[in-house]
């Protein structure tokens, strides 16, 4: 039987997975709380008509499409994609992503040793692939294990971990990768480090450089993955079908790794 490894974080209250203004909010309704709704939906019924006075538990959730573990579509990065493939075209939204991008062999690059805010280079990607003994194949799903995974739920989570720069992202995309992922809050280095570098250099090309690689070659990436430290460098499949939200920039996913043991 296949073995499954859950790569997703929870959607939950009171655990820091986003900056506070972007945090999801869940309001829980008990079986008794929904009795008035049921009695309105089924006119003529009374509370005592329901077994033990219970209707149905339910939840109201306020969130963005980028809450929890999610898959970003090219539309999130920029209005156009594929400028290097003979001319830019409108970027794909999450409901337009080919499903076969989302069920492919996985590759894990381990960058936990790199300092927070470090921007990974193409040379570092190449060196890590050599270390794990893997040659990239078109459509591999490449996930990046940063230090951020160990800080999930802690006050410093959003500002922890290395990021993938333009050069490193293009290294993957030019070899046929179309879906990537990270256990950090963002595919790029944390904004606090980017802001510091821009202040020092004046180089605004550093703004969201890994994301903006999607202008040249359209791709998707997963953010806020979890349990990546439990994965080997390769030898597993990743499944990460996104929720089908019309015209959206992202969709929530229950990302898993599958091992054929």
C-alpha positions in Angstrom: 0.0 0.0 0.0 1.2 3.6 -0.7 2.5 5.6 2.3 1.3 9.2 2.6 3.1 12.1 4.2 1.0 15.2 4.9 2.8 18.3 3.7 0.1 20.8 4.8 -0.3 23.1 7.7 -3.6 23.5 9.5 -6.1 26.4 8.9 -6.6 27.4 12.5 -7.1 30.3 14.9 -4.3 31.6 17.2 -1.4 30.1 15.4 0.8 32.6 13.5 0.9 31.5 9.9 0.6 35.0 8.3 1.1 38.6 9.3 -1.8 39.4 11.7 -3.9 41.4 9.1 -3.9 38.4 6.8 -4.6 35.7 9.4 -7.6 33.4 8.8 -10.5 33.5 11.3 -12.6 30.4 12.0 -16.0 30.7 13.9 -17.2 27.4 15.1 -20.9 26.6 15.4 -22.0 23.7 17.6 -24.9 21.3 16.8 -27.1 23.5 19.0 -26.0 26.8 17.4 -27.4 25.8 14.1 -30.9 24.8 15.3 -32.5 28.1 14.3 -31.0 27.8 10.8 -32.4 24.3 10.4 -35.8 25.3 11.7 -35.9 28.0 9.1 -34.8 25.7 6.4 -37.4 23.1 7.3 -40.5 25.2 8.3 -42.7 23.8 11.0 -40.0 21.9 12.8 -39.1 22.5 16.5 -35.9 22.0 18.5 -37.3 18.9 20.1 -37.8 17.3 16.6 -34.0 17.0 16.2 -32.3 14.0 17.9 -31.1 15.2 21.3 -31.7 18.8 20.2 -28.8 18.7 17.8 -28.8 19.9 14.2 -25.4 20.1 12.5 -22.0 21.4 13.4 -20.6 24.0 11.0 -17.9 26.6 10.7 -17.7 30.1 9.1 -14.2 30.8 7.8 -12.7 34.2 6.8 -9.5 33.9 4.8 -7.7 34.8 1.6 -6.8 32.3 -1.1 -3.2 32.5 0.2 -4.1 31.3 3.7 -2.8 28.0 4.8 -1.0 25.7 2.5 -1.9 26.9 -1.0 -0.9 26.8 -4.7 -0.1 30.1 -6.3 -1.1 30.6 -10.0 0.9 32.7 -12.5 -1.9 35.3 -12.2 -0.7 36.0 -8.6 2.8 37.0 -9.8 2.0 39.2 -12.8 -0.8 39.9 -15.4 1.2 38.2 -18.2 3.4 35.1 -18.5 5.8 33.4 -20.9 7.6 36.4 -22.3 10.5 34.1 -23.1 8.4 31.7 -25.1 7.8 33.9 -28.1 5.5 36.6 -26.5 3.7 37.3 -23.3 0.2 36.1 -22.9 -2.4 36.5 -20.1 -1.4 34.7 -17.0 -3.3 31.5 -16.0 -5.6 31.7 -13.0 -5.8 28.9 -10.5 -8.8 27.3 -12.2 -6.8 27.1 -15.5 -3.8 25.2 -14.1 -3.4 21.8 -15.8 -4.2 19.1 -13.2 -1.3 17.0 -14.5 1.1 19.7 -13.1 -0.1 18.8 -9.6 0.6 15.0 -9.5 4.2 14.5 -10.4 7.5 13.1 -9.1 8.9 15.2 -6.2 12.3 16.5 -5.5 13.4 18.1 -2.3 16.2 20.6 -2.0 17.5 21.0 1.5 18.5 24.6 2.3 18.0 24.6 6.0 21.6 25.4 6.6 21.3 28.7 4.7 20.8 31.9 6.8 17.5 33.7 7.0 17.0 36.1 4.1 19.6 34.4 1.9 18.7 34.4 -1.8 19.4 31.0 -3.3 21.4 31.1 -6.6 21.4 28.8 -9.6 24.8 27.4 -8.5 23.4 26.4 -5.1 20.4 24.7 -6.7 22.8 22.8 -9.1 25.1 21.8 -6.1 22.2 20.5 -4.1 20.9 18.4 -7.0 24.4 16.9 -7.4 24.5 16.2 -3.6 21.2 14.3 -3.7 22.1 12.6 -7.0 19.2 13.8 -9.1 19.0 15.1 -12.6 15.9 17.3 -13.1 13.2 16.0 -15.5 10.5 18.1 -17.1 7.5 18.4 -14.8 9.3 17.4 -11.6 7.8 19.1 -8.6 10.7 20.8 -6.7 10.1 21.7 -3.1 12.6 23.7 -0.9 13.2 22.8 2.7 14.2 26.0 4.6 14.6 26.8 8.3 11.1 28.3 8.2 9.4 24.9 8.6 10.8 24.5 12.1 9.5 28.0 13.1 5.8 27.5 12.0 3.5 29.0 14.6 6.3 31.1 16.2 6.5 34.9 16.1 9.4 34.9 13.7 8.0 32.4 11.1 7.2 35.0 8.5 10.7 36.4 8.6 12.5 33.1 8.7 14.1 31.1 5.9 16.0 31.6 2.7 14.2 32.5 -0.5 14.5 31.5 -4.2 15.7 34.4 -6.4 15.1 35.0 -10.1 18.2 33.1 -11.2 17.5 30.0 -9.1 13.8 30.0 -10.2 14.7 30.3 -13.8 17.2 27.4 -13.5 14.3 25.2 -12.6 11.9 26.5 -15.1 14.3 26.3 -18.0 14.6 22.6 -17.3 10.9 22.0 -17.5 9.8 22.4 -13.9 6.4 24.0 -13.7 5.5 23.6 -10.1 7.7 24.3 -7.1 7.1 24.8 -3.3 8.5 26.0 0.0 7.9 25.5 3.7 8.4 29.3 4.2 5.7 32.0 4.1 7.0 33.1 0.6 8.9 31.6 -2.3 11.1 34.7 -2.2 13.2 35.8 0.8 11.2 37.4 3.6 10.2 41.0 2.8 12.2 42.4 5.7 15.5 41.3 4.1 14.5 42.4 0.6 13.6 45.9 2.0 17.0 46.1 3.6 18.8 45.1 0.4 16.9 47.6 -1.7 17.7 50.4 0.9 21.4 49.5 0.6 21.6 49.1 -3.2 18.7 50.9 -4.7 18.1 47.9 -6.9 14.3 47.6 -7.2 14.7 44.5 -9.4 15.0 42.6 -6.1 11.3 43.1 -5.4 9.7 39.7 -5.5 12.3 38.4 -8.0 11.5 34.7 -7.6 7.8 35.3 -8.1 8.4 37.7 -11.0 10.2 34.9 -12.9 6.7 33.8 -13.9 6.6 36.8 -16.3 9.2 34.9 -18.4 8.1 31.3 -17.9 4.7 30.7 -16.3 4.8 28.4 -13.3 3.1 27.7 -9.9 4.4 27.4 -6.5 3.2 26.0 -3.1 3.7 28.1 0.0 3.6 27.2 3.7 4.3 23.5 3.2 5.1 21.4 6.3 7.1 18.2 7.2 9.6 18.6 4.4 12.3 17.5 6.7 10.8 14.0 6.6 11.3 13.7 2.9 14.4 12.3 1.1 15.8 14.1 -1.9 13.7 12.2 -4.4 11.8 8.9 -4.8 8.3 10.1 -4.0 5.3 11.7 -5.7 3.6 15.0 -4.7 -0.1 15.5 -5.1 -1.3 19.1 -4.6 -4.6 19.7 -6.5 -5.8 23.2 -5.8 -9.3 24.3 -4.9 -11.2 25.3 -8.0 -11.8 29.1 -7.5 -12.8 30.8 -10.7 -10.4 33.6 -11.8 -8.4 33.4 -8.6 -4.7 33.9 -8.0 -4.4 30.9 -5.7 -6.2 27.9 -4.3 -5.9 26.0 -1.0 -4.5 22.5 -1.3 -4.0 19.4 0.9 -0.5 18.7 -0.3 0.8 15.2 0.3 3.9 13.1 -0.6 3.2 9.6 -1.7 5.7 6.7 -1.3 5.2 3.4 -3.1 6.8 1.3 -0.3 
